[in-house]
Structures are given as structure tokens and as C-alpha cells.
Amino acid sequence: MYRTKISEAQSTASGIVFQRTNDTLIVGTGSGAVSILEIQQEGKRRLGVEEFLRGYTIEAGDLFE
């Protein structure tokens, strides 16, 4: 993850996708949650979260590793 911001969501499960919309990905941290703004998979280019979510199937409750 390259850019994140602290989310007001109250999730405590670390690495679990708390919320996913077409332009939002919020992941639990163990003591709260972060909203992912930019992400880069190994060997791939950096993407904004909107672009990333168009190409990958991720749903609330999935484990984000």
C-alpha cells in the first residue's frame, strides 16, 4: 500500500476488508481501520484504488494480505 488514510470505521479484525464500494476499500488494522488510496501488487504498477477495484474481485469479509 502506498497511500492510506485513517478511517472512522470501527473495525478491529486486522487484514479483513471492512467495506468495499466502487471507489472505496477499507481494511481493519486491529485497532481501527484504514482507507486504501493507492496500492501496488508485487511486480505490477501502482494504481489508485478505483482502478485497482475495477480489475480485482474483493468483497467485505475477505482477508487482505
N, C-alpha and C positions, 0 to 999 in steps of 0.2 A: 504494500500500500504506500502510495506516495503522499497523498493529501487526505486528511480526515478532519472532522470537526466533532467536538463533543456534542452528543445528542442528549436531549432531555428525556428520552425514553428510559424507562425503568426496567432494564433487563440485566440479570445477573449471571446468566449462563455464558461463559466465555467461549467465543468462537461460533455461537449459534446465531443464524440470521434471524433477527427480531422482526424486521419489516423490509418488504421489498415491493417497490412500485416500478413504473416505467423509468423513473429517474432518481430513485432513492434506494440505497442499500444501507441498512442499519444493522450493526453486528454487536452482540453483547461482549463485554470485556471482563466480566467477573465482578466489577464494582460499578457498572453503569453500561453505557453503550456509546459507540462512535458511528458517525455517518461517513461512509467512504465517498470521497470526491474523485480521486484518481487511483488507478490500480494498474499493476503490471504483472503479468504472469511470466514465469521463467522462460526466457528465450523469445519473448514477444515484446511488442512496443507498448509504451504507456498509453492508457486510454482513460478518458473521462468515464464516470460511472454510467452515464446514459448510453454511451456507445458500447461499453462492456456488457450491459444488461440486454442489449439487443441481440447479442450473439451467444449468450450463455443462459442455460436454464438453471435458475437459482430461486428457491422459494423460502418463505418464512419457515423456520424449523430446521433447515439444512445446516450441517456443520460446515463452517468456513475455515479451511485450513490454509 
